[in-house]
């Protein structure tokens, strides 16, 4: 019985890792496009889904402060993928900016 649970858990972990790797690969491809907008699609989707999740939560807490802190903690946890995708986007855009500057200097040196 426990062996089957471990196998199911392992398969779920491998599938989740594959999904995350695929999303990162897609984000890199979208971020390398000439336009800025395609690279922002996945972060926008993840932040909208986290907001939908947070707004759909029903929290039974004793005080307003504990409710707010719980919602804030859940918001930050749900936006870890958004932060990862935005980091990939910024890194790709910075690399492109440096390449464009280098190409511009090379063209000026040839003149």
N, C-alpha and C positions, 0 to 999 in steps of 0.2 A: 504493500500500500504506500509506504513512504517512498519507495523507489519510483513509483509512478508519479508522485507529486514532484519529486526532484527532476524527473525527466520533463514534465510539463513546464516547470519553472525554468529549466534550462532552455527549452525551445522558445518560450516567451521572451527570455532575455536576449537570445540570439536574434529573434525577429525584431525586437525593439532596437537593438544595436544596428541591425541592417537598415531599419527605417530611419534612424538618426543619421547614419552615414549617407544614405540616399538624399535626405533633406539637405545635408551640408554640401554634398556634391551639386545638387540643383541650385543651392544658394550661390555657390561659387560661379556656376555657369551664368546665372542671372545677373550677378554683380559685375561680371566682366563685360556685359553689353555696353554699347556706347551711351545709351540713355540711362539716366539714374533711376527711373521708375521701376523697371523689372526687378532690380535687386531689392526693392522695398516691398514687393508683393508678399513674400513669405513672413517677414516680420509683422506686417499689417494683419495678416491672417491670424498669426499666433496671438497678437495682442487683442484682437477682436474676440477670439475664442476664449482667452483668459477673462476678459471682461464679461462675456456671456456666462461663463462658469461662476464668476464671483457674484454677479447680479442674481443668478439663479439659486444661490446657496441660501438655505434657511438656517440661521444660527440661533440657537436657544442659549443665551448667556444671561448672567445675572445683572450685569451692568452694561451701560453703553460703551464704556471704555474697553471692556473685555471684548465686546462685539467689534469695535473699530480695530483693535489690535489683531484680532483673529482675521478680519477681512484684509487688513494690510499685510499680514504674514502670508495669507493665501495668495494675494495678488503678487507678492514678490516671488513666491515659489512657482506660480503659474507662468511667470514671465522670464524664467531662466532660459527657455528656448528662444524667446525674443532677444534676450541679451546676446546669446550665442550667435544668432543669425545676423544681428546688427554688427557684431564684432567681425564676422566674416565679410560683411558688406563693406565696412569701413576699411579693412585691410586690403581688400581687392581694389577699392576706389583709390586708396593712397598709392598702391603699386602702379595703377594706371596713370595717376597724376605724375609720378616720377618718370615713367617711361615717356610720356608726352613731353615733359620738360627736357629729357635727354635727347629725344628726337628733334626738338626745336633747336637745342644747342648745336646738334650735329649739322642741321641744315644751315644755321648761321655760320658755322665754321667753314662750310663748303663755299660760301659766297665770298 
